[in-house]
């Protein structure tokens, strides 16, 4: 474990608990957890890599807990989720390899524009994600989900990370015509795969604080399990409200880091 104070460890565990809840409801827990790790870990040339690696080791536990909770309580097409997840596993592994040497100065503004567009779309389409489609999803949409929600968003998760769960929920809702609760449930299974691919790469590179991650993971698991129960109880309207909050918070954080940080 790195040499950090007890106060910092408590703050990291609290952030991990809150991030697990947010991530289980609609994704985006990394927008809270990753910056907290960057602030809390000792400042060094490799601090960012250790923050990314430790974040993945924590997040995979909470995500898995949320996935199990969802799978027990709501209908989920596990086979389809696993197919998308395997594509995401490949994408996130590749993204994590690229992350070590790639600047995100160009990518960040693009992601911000996409997020603003997504937020506007959700606001202007109140019925988005409130109910599943009445007709079966076509094979073309399934392939699009595997390509975009799997490989594409998986690559982004390995490369940067924060907001991946939110992107997955939106993509799965739009492409597979799921309601927001079912999309969140499916996203958790896919996100487990993206986290596993990225974590394997960071572990191979030796950039994970395992003892700190194990402690934080306990809190993340509790937050993730409670968050999944909350989403199932409150329904799609509640998830939609949290989704908009997460989207615009993510935009604000990225804007601050890009131009003011």
Backbone bond lengths (Angstrom), bond angles and torsions (degrees), N, CA, C in turn:
res aa  C-N    CA-C-N  psi(-1)  N-CA   C-N-CA  omega(-1)  CA-C   N-CA-C  phi
1 X - - - 1.464 - - 1.521 109.00 -
2 X 1.346 118.28 139.32 1.458 119.47 179.41 1.522 111.37 -66.03
3 X 1.322 115.71 161.44 1.465 121.43 -178.55 1.535 109.47 -81.02
4 X 1.330 116.35 89.11 1.460 121.32 178.88 1.524 108.96 -129.98
5 X 1.330 115.91 158.77 1.463 121.06 -174.38 1.523 111.62 -74.69
6 X 1.337 115.03 161.90 1.459 121.04 177.35 1.524 110.60 -62.33
7 X 1.335 116.89 -38.05 1.468 120.90 178.49 1.523 111.05 -60.18
8 X 1.321 116.15 -41.92 1.464 120.66 179.23 1.520 110.95 -66.61
9 X 1.332 116.92 -39.72 1.470 120.32 178.57 1.525 110.43 -62.52
10 X 1.342 116.78 -42.64 1.464 120.63 177.89 1.524 110.58 -61.88
11 X 1.342 117.15 -42.41 1.464 121.36 179.19 1.528 110.90 -63.71
12 X 1.331 116.69 -40.57 1.466 120.57 178.90 1.529 111.10 -65.37
13 X 1.317 117.25 -39.50 1.464 120.68 179.05 1.528 111.25 -67.69
14 X 1.339 116.72 -38.99 1.464 120.44 177.45 1.521 110.81 -65.07
15 X 1.328 116.37 -41.77 1.463 120.43 177.76 1.522 110.73 -64.86
16 X 1.326 116.64 -36.48 1.454 121.33 178.93 1.522 111.32 -65.18
17 X 1.329 116.72 -39.84 1.470 121.77 177.23 1.528 110.68 -62.25
18 X 1.334 116.35 -49.38 1.467 120.79 -179.50 1.528 111.37 -65.21
19 X 1.325 116.55 -40.03 1.464 120.55 -179.77 1.525 111.12 -64.29
20 X 1.334 116.50 -38.26 1.463 119.78 177.78 1.519 111.76 -61.45
21 X 1.339 116.56 -41.56 1.464 120.71 178.62 1.522 111.17 -63.96
22 X 1.335 116.46 -49.27 1.470 121.07 -179.38 1.527 110.06 -59.52
23 X 1.327 116.06 -45.74 1.458 120.09 -175.26 1.519 111.60 -65.20
24 X 1.328 117.34 -36.38 1.460 120.71 -179.89 1.521 111.73 -68.78
25 X 1.326 117.12 -35.58 1.463 120.51 -177.74 1.518 111.22 -72.79
26 X 1.326 116.74 -49.45 1.469 118.52 -173.33 1.531 113.49 -148.57
27 X 1.324 118.43 6.52 1.456 120.02 -177.00 1.521 111.10 84.35
28 X 1.328 115.85 170.55 1.455 119.81 177.90 1.509 114.46 93.23
29 X 1.339 118.36 11.91 1.456 120.00 178.46 1.515 113.01 -61.55
30 X 1.329 115.91 -26.60 1.460 120.13 179.84 1.513 113.88 -64.53
31 X 1.338 117.22 -23.23 1.462 118.69 -179.78 1.523 110.83 -69.34
32 X 1.334 117.60 -19.01 1.458 121.77 173.72 1.526 111.27 -96.28
33 X 1.325 116.57 -44.84 1.463 120.85 -171.73 1.527 112.52 -73.13
34 X 1.330 118.21 -44.07 1.458 120.38 -176.36 1.531 112.62 -64.26
35 X 1.350 119.87 -47.46 1.464 118.69 177.07 1.528 112.70 -61.36
36 X 1.347 117.00 -34.66 1.463 120.29 178.61 1.526 110.64 -65.19
37 X 1.321 116.43 -40.37 1.461 120.07 176.39 1.535 111.20 -65.64
38 X 1.308 116.91 -40.50 1.464 120.22 179.41 1.527 111.00 -62.25
39 X 1.336 116.34 -36.12 1.463 120.33 179.02 1.529 111.74 -77.54
40 X 1.329 117.25 -34.12 1.457 120.78 -172.49 1.513 115.35 -86.91
41 X 1.333 118.39 -28.14 1.454 120.58 -177.40 1.526 110.71 -77.40
42 X 1.337 117.24 152.88 1.463 120.40 178.85 1.527 111.30 -56.72
43 X 1.327 115.89 138.92 1.457 121.29 -178.85 1.530 110.06 -73.79
44 X 1.327 115.53 122.00 1.459 120.97 178.82 1.517 108.56 -156.23
45 X 1.322 115.90 173.15 1.465 120.20 -178.81 1.518 111.48 -64.00
46 X 1.346 117.43 -27.61 1.466 121.09 -177.62 1.522 112.37 -105.54
47 X 1.340 118.15 15.65 1.466 121.39 -176.23 1.522 111.64 -59.18
48 X 1.343 117.16 -41.55 1.464 120.66 -178.29 1.522 111.03 -63.30
49 X 1.333 117.40 -41.28 1.461 120.20 179.98 1.526 111.25 -66.08
50 X 1.337 116.96 -39.86 1.465 120.15 177.80 1.530 111.11 -68.07
51 X 1.321 117.25 -35.92 1.468 120.43 177.08 1.524 110.36 -64.27
52 X 1.335 117.02 -44.33 1.465 121.27 178.77 1.524 111.05 -63.09
53 X 1.340 116.74 -46.24 1.461 120.27 -178.57 1.511 113.07 -65.87
54 X 1.339 117.01 -44.34 1.462 120.93 179.55 1.520 110.52 -66.53
55 X 1.324 116.67 -37.69 1.465 121.24 177.12 1.533 111.02 -57.59
56 X 1.321 116.70 -43.98 1.467 119.88 -179.89 1.523 111.85 -66.33
57 X 1.345 116.69 -39.11 1.457 119.86 179.75 1.527 111.68 -64.59
58 X 1.329 116.47 -33.71 1.465 121.17 177.21 1.528 110.37 -74.98
59 X 1.332 115.62 -49.67 1.464 121.01 -171.58 1.521 113.13 -63.55
60 X 1.322 117.99 -33.87 1.465 119.21 -175.87 1.527 111.19 -65.24
61 X 1.326 116.99 -29.35 1.464 120.08 -179.62 1.528 110.22 -72.25
62 X 1.335 117.14 -49.11 1.462 120.37 178.85 1.516 112.50 -63.56
63 X 1.329 116.29 -38.85 1.463 120.80 179.04 1.519 111.24 -64.25
64 X 1.337 116.05 -41.73 1.465 119.94 178.60 1.528 110.78 -64.09
65 X 1.322 117.13 -41.06 1.463 120.48 177.87 1.518 111.94 -62.10
66 X 1.337 115.78 -43.05 1.466 119.77 178.08 1.522 110.74 -65.11
67 X 1.336 117.14 -40.28 1.464 120.93 -179.61 1.520 111.14 -61.09
68 X 1.327 116.94 -43.33 1.466 120.85 178.99 1.525 110.87 -64.19
69 X 1.330 116.73 -41.82 1.466 120.92 179.78 1.522 110.86 -62.54
70 X 1.325 116.71 -46.27 1.466 120.81 178.22 1.528 111.36 -61.63
71 X 1.332 115.93 -46.35 1.465 119.84 -175.97 1.526 111.81 -61.36
72 X 1.328 117.43 -29.67 1.459 120.91 179.67 1.522 113.08 -78.22
73 X 1.331 116.84 -24.55 1.461 120.94 -169.65 1.523 115.05 -110.75
74 X 1.333 118.55 -19.29 1.463 119.81 -175.62 1.528 109.55 -139.90
75 X 1.351 118.25 147.13 1.468 120.45 179.48 1.527 111.44 -63.41
76 X 1.311 115.85 125.29 1.468 121.69 178.32 1.519 107.92 -133.10
77 X 1.341 116.83 133.57 1.457 121.31 174.83 1.527 107.53 -79.23
78 X 1.329 115.61 87.41 1.460 120.49 -173.78 1.522 111.38 -63.08
79 X 1.328 117.49 -38.43 1.468 120.28 -179.06 1.522 111.22 -61.97
80 X 1.335 116.78 -43.72 1.458 120.08 178.44 1.530 110.19 -66.85
81 X 1.335 116.41 -41.79 1.465 119.87 179.94 1.525 111.08 -61.04
82 X 1.336 116.73 -39.13 1.461 120.62 179.39 1.527 110.55 -68.00
83 X 1.343 117.56 -39.15 1.473 120.27 177.62 1.524 110.54 -61.28
84 X 1.322 116.18 -45.20 1.466 119.28 177.05 1.528 109.70 -65.33
85 X 1.330 115.82 -38.74 1.451 120.55 -178.98 1.515 113.50 -63.91
86 X 1.332 117.69 -37.62 1.466 120.17 178.42 1.531 111.09 -65.30
87 X 1.337 116.17 -38.81 1.461 119.54 174.68 1.527 110.27 -64.85
88 X 1.344 116.07 -38.49 1.459 120.82 178.50 1.522 111.34 -66.77
89 X 1.342 116.37 -35.47 1.461 120.96 177.85 1.525 110.70 -59.41
90 X 1.342 115.95 -46.42 1.464 120.25 178.10 1.528 111.08 -63.68
91 X 1.342 116.00 -43.16 1.460 119.84 -179.08 1.514 112.63 -64.69
92 X 1.334 117.85 -43.48 1.462 120.74 -177.41 1.532 111.43 -69.79
93 X 1.333 116.72 -34.37 1.462 119.74 176.59 1.523 110.42 -62.74
94 X 1.330 115.75 -45.48 1.464 119.80 177.73 1.524 111.18 -63.44
95 X 1.330 116.44 -42.38 1.466 120.44 179.88 1.517 112.56 -61.93
96 X 1.343 117.09 -39.83 1.462 120.88 -179.94 1.522 111.14 -66.19
97 X 1.334 118.10 -36.24 1.454 120.90 176.13 1.529 111.03 -64.62
98 X 1.336 115.79 -40.53 1.467 120.57 -178.63 1.526 110.87 -71.73
99 X 1.345 117.16 -29.61 1.467 121.79 -172.92 1.518 113.15 -57.98
100 X 1.328 116.79 -33.51 1.466 119.84 -175.21 1.529 112.48 -62.80
101 X 1.335 118.09 -29.33 1.453 118.65 -175.02 1.507 115.61 -125.22
102 X 1.331 118.14 13.74 1.460 119.93 -175.31 1.516 111.84 -112.45
103 X 1.339 115.98 134.59 1.462 120.93 175.14 1.522 109.28 -81.71
104 X 1.337 115.19 141.62 1.468 120.02 179.65 1.529 111.95 -103.88
105 X 1.337 117.04 13.45 1.466 120.79 -177.56 1.524 112.33 -60.65
106 X 1.327 116.63 -34.17 1.466 120.17 179.49 1.524 110.61 -85.36
107 X 1.325 116.35 -37.33 1.454 120.47 -175.52 1.525 112.78 -69.44
108 X 1.323 117.37 -38.39 1.463 121.08 -175.18 1.526 113.44 -58.02
109 X 1.351 120.60 -49.11 1.468 119.30 178.27 1.525 113.22 -60.49
110 X 1.328 116.88 -34.57 1.464 120.30 178.69 1.525 109.86 -64.46
111 X 1.331 116.28 -45.78 1.461 120.72 178.73 1.523 110.62 -61.02
112 X 1.339 117.61 -39.70 1.458 121.69 178.90 1.524 111.54 -61.64
113 X 1.329 116.49 -44.01 1.462 120.71 179.42 1.529 110.21 -62.50
114 X 1.327 115.74 -42.85 1.467 119.93 179.05 1.528 110.45 -61.82
115 X 1.340 116.62 -42.94 1.459 120.37 -179.26 1.527 112.02 -64.45
116 X 1.337 116.81 -41.40 1.464 120.06 177.62 1.526 110.12 -61.72
117 X 1.327 116.11 -42.55 1.459 120.24 177.28 1.514 112.35 -62.23
118 X 1.330 115.38 -40.50 1.461 120.41 178.16 1.523 110.81 -63.22
119 X 1.335 116.47 -45.89 1.452 120.45 179.10 1.513 112.35 -59.89
120 X 1.344 116.11 -44.03 1.467 120.33 178.57 1.522 110.84 -62.82
121 X 1.336 116.34 -40.17 1.468 120.96 179.83 1.529 110.73 -61.93
122 X 1.330 117.00 -45.80 1.464 120.83 -178.59 1.525 110.56 -64.75
123 X 1.339 116.84 -38.94 1.465 120.63 178.87 1.529 111.10 -65.88
124 X 1.338 116.30 -43.37 1.466 120.68 -176.41 1.524 112.66 -77.96
125 X 1.328 117.00 -14.52 1.470 120.91 179.24 1.533 108.83 -119.24
126 X 1.334 117.41 79.08 1.473 120.47 -176.20 1.525 113.97 -58.58
127 X 1.333 116.60 -25.43 1.469 119.18 -178.13 1.527 112.23 -84.74
128 X 1.347 118.66 -4.07 1.458 121.56 -176.84 1.524 110.68 -61.11
129 X 1.329 115.37 119.68 1.454 120.74 175.50 1.514 115.59 76.51
130 X 1.339 117.42 12.91 1.469 118.63 -179.32 1.517 112.27 -86.39
131 X 1.336 116.81 -20.31 1.460 120.01 -179.77 1.517 109.59 -152.71
132 X 1.333 118.40 147.21 1.461 120.97 178.17 1.526 111.62 -71.78
133 X 1.333 116.01 161.23 1.455 120.71 178.66 1.519 110.41 -69.23
134 X 1.332 115.28 149.66 1.464 119.86 -178.58 1.523 111.63 -82.78
135 X 1.347 117.08 -19.90 1.468 121.03 -177.99 1.523 110.25 -109.51
136 X 1.350 117.21 154.36 1.466 120.47 179.19 1.530 111.79 -61.77
137 X 1.306 115.79 150.24 1.466 121.42 179.09 1.521 108.71 -78.74
138 X 1.335 116.51 137.30 1.461 121.38 -177.55 1.532 110.61 -73.42
139 X 1.347 116.73 155.42 1.470 120.49 177.23 1.527 112.52 -58.46
140 X 1.337 117.64 -32.35 1.465 120.20 178.39 1.520 111.29 -63.59
141 X 1.326 116.73 -39.22 1.461 119.35 178.30 1.533 111.22 -69.13
142 X 1.322 116.30 -35.20 1.460 119.77 176.76 1.529 110.33 -63.43
143 X 1.330 116.61 -44.44 1.473 120.57 177.95 1.522 111.07 -63.78
144 X 1.335 116.15 -38.46 1.470 119.84 177.82 1.527 110.18 -64.19
145 X 1.318 116.69 -39.15 1.467 120.58 179.05 1.527 110.63 -65.63
146 X 1.334 116.85 -40.25 1.465 120.37 178.28 1.524 110.48 -64.42
147 X 1.340 116.29 -41.69 1.459 120.08 -178.56 1.517 113.35 -72.64
148 X 1.336 116.17 -49.06 1.469 120.21 -175.50 1.526 111.79 -81.48
149 X 1.334 116.25 -58.42 1.465 119.94 -177.25 1.525 111.15 -70.17
150 X 1.336 116.51 -28.52 1.451 119.87 179.30 1.518 112.68 -84.89
151 X 1.325 116.12 -81.19 1.461 120.42 -173.91 1.529 112.67 -63.86
152 X 1.334 117.20 -47.58 1.462 120.70 -174.68 1.516 113.33 -65.31
153 X 1.329 117.06 -54.48 1.462 120.31 -178.74 1.525 110.40 -71.04
154 X 1.328 116.84 -30.99 1.463 119.68 174.75 1.521 111.56 -61.00
155 X 1.334 116.93 -42.09 1.464 121.08 177.49 1.530 110.33 -61.34
156 X 1.332 116.71 -43.88 1.459 120.93 178.08 1.531 110.62 -60.55
157 X 1.327 116.99 -39.13 1.459 120.65 -178.49 1.520 110.94 -63.65
158 X 1.331 116.63 -43.27 1.457 119.40 178.03 1.516 112.26 -68.77
159 X 1.334 116.92 -32.11 1.458 121.78 -176.50 1.518 112.50 -77.53
160 X 1.362 116.67 -48.09 1.467 121.25 -175.82 1.523 110.35 -124.88
161 X 1.343 116.66 -64.27 1.460 120.27 172.27 1.502 117.35 113.31
162 X 1.355 119.66 -64.83 1.468 119.68 -172.89 1.525 113.18 -55.70
163 X 1.325 116.27 131.33 1.455 120.83 -179.84 1.513 114.19 95.56
164 X 1.348 116.93 -3.49 1.468 119.64 -177.60 1.526 111.94 -58.35
165 X 1.319 116.80 -47.14 1.463 119.88 -179.51 1.512 111.94 -60.73
166 X 1.342 116.29 -37.91 1.462 120.68 178.40 1.525 110.72 -65.32
167 X 1.335 116.19 -44.83 1.466 119.92 177.18 1.523 110.93 -60.10
168 X 1.327 116.93 -41.17 1.460 120.57 179.58 1.521 111.70 -62.76
169 X 1.329 116.64 -45.52 1.464 120.34 179.46 1.528 110.65 -59.13
170 X 1.319 116.55 -45.59 1.466 120.69 -179.21 1.524 111.52 -65.29
171 X 1.329 116.60 -44.79 1.470 120.22 -178.46 1.526 111.09 -65.30
172 X 1.319 117.08 -43.13 1.461 120.36 -179.19 1.524 111.83 -68.07
173 X 1.328 116.36 -36.11 1.466 119.90 177.01 1.521 110.63 -65.28
174 X 1.334 116.29 -44.87 1.466 120.67 -176.83 1.525 112.17 -71.83
175 X 1.333 117.10 -42.96 1.463 120.49 -172.57 1.532 112.86 -83.74
176 X 1.327 116.91 -37.30 1.462 120.29 -175.54 1.523 113.16 -104.66
177 X 1.349 116.67 1.47 1.470 122.49 178.61 1.530 111.86 57.10
178 X 1.338 115.83 40.15 1.468 120.02 176.13 1.521 109.52 -86.41
179 X 1.344 116.86 155.35 1.461 117.38 168.09 1.526 107.74 -76.14
180 X 1.333 116.69 167.21 1.454 120.28 -171.30 1.524 112.85 -65.46
181 X 1.313 118.26 -31.91 1.464 120.31 178.58 1.531 110.04 -69.27
182 X 1.331 117.18 -46.49 1.469 120.56 178.14 1.526 111.08 -64.06
183 X 1.344 116.42 -36.98 1.469 120.35 177.81 1.525 110.60 -65.30
184 X 1.336 117.13 -39.98 1.464 120.73 177.34 1.524 110.44 -63.32
185 X 1.329 116.79 -41.69 1.455 121.06 179.41 1.530 110.84 -62.96
186 X 1.334 116.59 -46.50 1.466 120.75 179.32 1.520 110.97 -64.94
187 X 1.334 116.01 -40.02 1.465 120.92 -179.41 1.525 111.88 -60.67
188 X 1.334 117.35 -34.06 1.463 119.77 -179.46 1.525 110.93 -63.73
189 X 1.336 116.83 -40.24 1.466 119.82 179.09 1.518 110.19 -66.17
190 X 1.336 115.84 -44.66 1.469 120.06 178.42 1.526 110.23 -62.99
191 X 1.331 116.16 -42.71 1.461 120.87 -177.48 1.526 112.05 -64.93
192 X 1.335 117.08 -30.67 1.466 119.68 174.16 1.524 110.34 -59.36
193 X 1.319 116.01 -40.32 1.468 120.73 -179.54 1.523 111.60 -69.14
194 X 1.346 116.92 -42.73 1.469 119.12 179.39 1.528 110.19 -64.74
195 X 1.327 116.42 -40.55 1.461 119.50 178.35 1.527 111.32 -63.66
196 X 1.341 116.07 -39.60 1.464 120.04 -179.20 1.525 111.37 -64.43
197 X 1.337 116.96 -43.13 1.457 120.22 179.71 1.513 112.26 -63.42
198 X 1.344 115.91 -46.90 1.461 119.96 179.99 1.529 110.88 -66.74
199 X 1.354 117.14 -41.69 1.458 120.59 -178.56 1.528 111.33 -63.12
200 X 1.326 117.15 -40.15 1.466 120.09 178.91 1.529 110.66 -59.87
201 X 1.327 115.76 -39.28 1.462 120.01 179.70 1.519 111.26 -68.68
202 X 1.341 116.98 -45.90 1.467 119.97 179.50 1.532 111.09 -64.91
203 X 1.345 116.53 -37.61 1.463 119.79 177.91 1.520 110.57 -63.99
204 X 1.321 117.03 -42.15 1.467 121.53 177.95 1.526 111.07 -62.40
205 X 1.334 116.25 -33.87 1.458 120.80 178.36 1.526 112.39 -81.21
206 X 1.356 117.44 -8.94 1.451 121.75 177.95 1.517 114.44 75.40
207 X 1.341 117.70 29.37 1.462 120.77 -176.59 1.525 111.42 -114.48
208 X 1.327 116.76 50.14 1.471 122.69 175.93 1.524 108.60 -133.07
209 X 1.338 116.87 128.14 1.462 121.42 171.25 1.536 107.05 -87.09
210 X 1.337 116.78 94.64 1.448 120.91 -167.91 1.522 113.51 -68.04
211 X 1.321 118.71 -41.57 1.471 120.09 -178.07 1.529 111.66 -67.88
212 X 1.328 116.63 -40.65 1.465 120.02 175.70 1.520 109.99 -64.62
213 X 1.335 116.53 -42.87 1.463 120.81 179.99 1.519 111.62 -61.61
214 X 1.347 117.22 -39.54 1.471 120.67 -179.62 1.529 110.78 -63.25
215 X 1.330 116.35 -41.74 1.464 120.16 178.97 1.526 110.96 -65.09
216 X 1.321 117.02 -47.96 1.463 121.37 -179.25 1.522 111.34 -65.58
217 X 1.328 116.70 -32.10 1.464 120.77 -177.10 1.521 111.96 -63.77
218 X 1.332 117.26 -32.34 1.469 120.40 177.86 1.528 109.76 -60.31
219 X 1.328 116.62 -45.27 1.465 121.19 -179.98 1.524 110.80 -69.60
220 X 1.321 116.73 -37.13 1.457 120.26 179.04 1.520 111.11 -65.75
221 X 1.329 116.72 -36.90 1.465 121.64 177.85 1.523 110.93 -63.96
222 X 1.327 116.76 -43.97 1.467 120.30 177.99 1.527 110.06 -62.30
223 X 1.336 116.90 -46.52 1.458 120.35 179.18 1.515 112.58 -61.51
224 X 1.337 116.46 -41.65 1.457 120.39 179.95 1.515 113.26 -65.31
225 X 1.318 116.69 -41.26 1.464 120.77 179.76 1.526 111.21 -66.65
226 X 1.339 116.46 -45.29 1.464 120.75 178.11 1.524 110.64 -64.02
227 X 1.342 117.26 -40.75 1.462 121.00 179.83 1.519 112.52 -62.12
228 X 1.336 117.06 -41.20 1.463 120.48 178.04 1.525 111.18 -63.51
229 X 1.326 117.26 -42.75 1.466 120.85 176.96 1.533 110.67 -61.72
230 X 1.340 116.60 -40.00 1.469 120.83 -179.97 1.524 110.98 -63.15
231 X 1.336 116.54 -46.32 1.464 120.55 -179.78 1.524 111.33 -62.32
232 X 1.337 116.62 -41.45 1.458 120.18 179.70 1.530 111.41 -65.49
233 X 1.323 116.34 -36.23 1.454 120.69 -178.63 1.528 111.99 -75.83
234 X 1.345 117.65 -41.25 1.466 121.75 -173.57 1.525 113.32 -84.12
235 X 1.349 117.75 -28.23 1.461 120.53 176.52 1.519 114.98 89.16
236 X 1.348 115.13 -175.06 1.459 121.67 -171.93 1.530 113.41 -66.47
237 X 1.332 117.81 -32.87 1.463 119.76 179.80 1.516 111.68 -62.49
238 X 1.316 116.88 -41.85 1.462 121.67 177.44 1.522 110.30 -65.92
239 X 1.333 117.20 -44.42 1.462 121.13 179.51 1.522 110.33 -60.83
240 X 1.341 117.24 -38.94 1.469 121.37 179.32 1.525 110.62 -61.68
241 X 1.330 117.53 -42.95 1.467 121.18 179.72 1.526 110.96 -63.97
242 X 1.332 116.79 -43.18 1.466 120.35 178.24 1.527 110.03 -66.09
243 X 1.330 116.68 -38.54 1.457 121.82 178.93 1.525 111.15 -57.08
244 X 1.326 117.12 -49.35 1.463 120.71 -179.90 1.526 111.10 -63.05
245 X 1.311 116.70 -40.32 1.467 120.27 178.08 1.524 110.87 -61.03
246 X 1.328 116.45 -45.58 1.464 121.10 -179.15 1.524 111.05 -65.33
247 X 1.330 117.19 -43.90 1.467 121.21 -178.39 1.522 111.05 -58.38
248 X 1.322 117.53 -50.34 1.458 119.66 -175.50 1.530 111.90 -76.41
249 X 1.323 117.99 -26.22 1.458 120.21 172.44 1.522 110.43 -67.38
250 X 1.328 116.15 -40.84 1.455 121.19 177.92 1.524 111.08 -63.03
251 X 1.337 117.22 -42.00 1.471 121.12 177.52 1.527 109.99 -61.42
252 X 1.333 117.04 -45.48 1.460 120.93 -179.19 1.526 111.44 -62.38
253 X 1.336 116.10 -41.59 1.469 119.26 -179.79 1.517 111.27 -65.83
254 X 1.337 116.29 -43.64 1.468 119.78 179.32 1.531 111.01 -63.76
255 X 1.324 116.52 -40.80 1.474 120.50 179.39 1.522 110.09 -63.12
256 X 1.329 116.75 -42.34 1.464 120.48 179.93 1.530 110.25 -62.45
257 X 1.344 116.76 -46.63 1.460 120.31 -178.42 1.525 112.05 -66.15
258 X 1.348 116.33 -34.50 1.450 120.60 -176.09 1.520 112.17 -73.46
259 X 1.329 116.83 -41.45 1.470 119.34 -170.86 1.523 114.71 -117.64
260 X 1.328 118.54 -18.74 1.470 119.49 -176.91 1.520 113.28 -119.70
261 X 1.347 116.32 -21.71 1.447 119.83 -175.61 1.530 113.00 -73.14
